[in-house]
Amino acid sequence: TTTAAAAMVGGTMDEDEDLSLALAISSLDAPPQFDPYDIDGPYKPDSDPRQKRLRNLRKKLTAAESFLSRPPEELDDEQRAKAGRAEELRAEASLLEDRLASEERERTERSRRRREREDERQKQRLREWSDFEDGRVVEGFGGEGGPDGGDPELDQDEFACPLCFGPLETPVSARPCSHVFCRACLESAVCVAARNSGGDPASCVCPLCRACLYDPSLELVRADPAENVKRRMRKRRCKCRCGAEVALSGLRNHLRECGRGAPSLFGDDERKNFGHAVFEQPDLDPVKVAKIRREQARKGGKNGKHKTKKKGRGRSGSEGGGGSASAGNGGRVQTLLPDHAVPTGYNEEAEIQAAILRSLEDP
């Protein structure tokens, strides 16, 4: 190809054709400017300079072949020169087409193999999850229950996270509903909900009952360590099919490291070392937080006014000295028995009506 190119350069080509040919040769001899084997992203033909070169070659080849189909005496020198380049143009275009087609076949094959591997991994996860749920991976968690005859329904309800369905790890109790989750699972769920809602505190809800977990008075999402669940998990023993006997509280960490346990389920499951760190708080919008606090203050104010009114009525009765209802000036009832001094069988409505009638009889 290089020899043919040198001969062509010595012909009647102009400077643009020289540059085009040089670019074509470099595109054939040098590696492409992108990775043709990158199957993670879609192949973009418009971004590949070789595709543009191939289009130009086909256009020039069409013109050269049209000159070849005409009688030589009808062609001028420039047209005869272009007609003479038809074979070189055809060879270069064929070489470039073959290379691009080969890369496309390789890209398609790699993509197919990757899909097959993904499908196989998914099938493996499903098989392991089925074994895990049926108790074939661990004795004492799910399936037939543990060596101590534990109820499998109780095991799943008490010691399985409702979000990841695996054994609880660093369990926390959501407030105010007290539903228990893995700490990392609940932190992730709350943070994702807050992010998707634009930082709305009202979106921080329990994944099970939808109770709002954000406490405006404390200005945080509340989730306390589930110490009672942790104690019971430390006491419960289970046995992995690798033969190791571990406490239920350490089961997840064991499965993460055990190749015979459930490597596809927990092998890539990296959990944080929380230590004594507080529950991770989501990023909330200060404007929406202030709105929640105003609404809470408004509700609290209404409740306070209602209570004050009731107390005022009670004080009015006590200030009247107690006793039965009596009439005052203008026919209005001045005093009523306070709530704590109402005798058995007392009918307040009847006494009020009687007092009104007596006031009308006064001269």
Secondary structure, DSSP 4 states (H G I P E B T S, - for coil): -HHHHHHHHTTT--HHHHHHHHHHHHHHHSPPSS-TT-TTS---GGG-HHHHHHHHHHHHHHHHHHHHTS-GGG--HHHHHHHHTHHHHHHHHHHHHHHHHHHHHHHHHHHHHHHHHHHHHHHHHHHHHHHHHTTSSEETSSTT--TT---HHHHHHHHB-TTT-SB-SSEEEETTT--EEEHHHHHHHHHHHHHHTTS-GGG-B-TTT--B-EETTTTEE-EEE-HHHHHHHHH-EEEETTS-EEEGGGHHHHHHH-TTT-HHHHTT------TTPPPPPP---HHHHHHHHHHHHHHHHHHHHHHHHHHHHHHHHHHTTSSS-EE-GGG-EEE---GGGPPTT--HHHHHHHHHHHHHH--
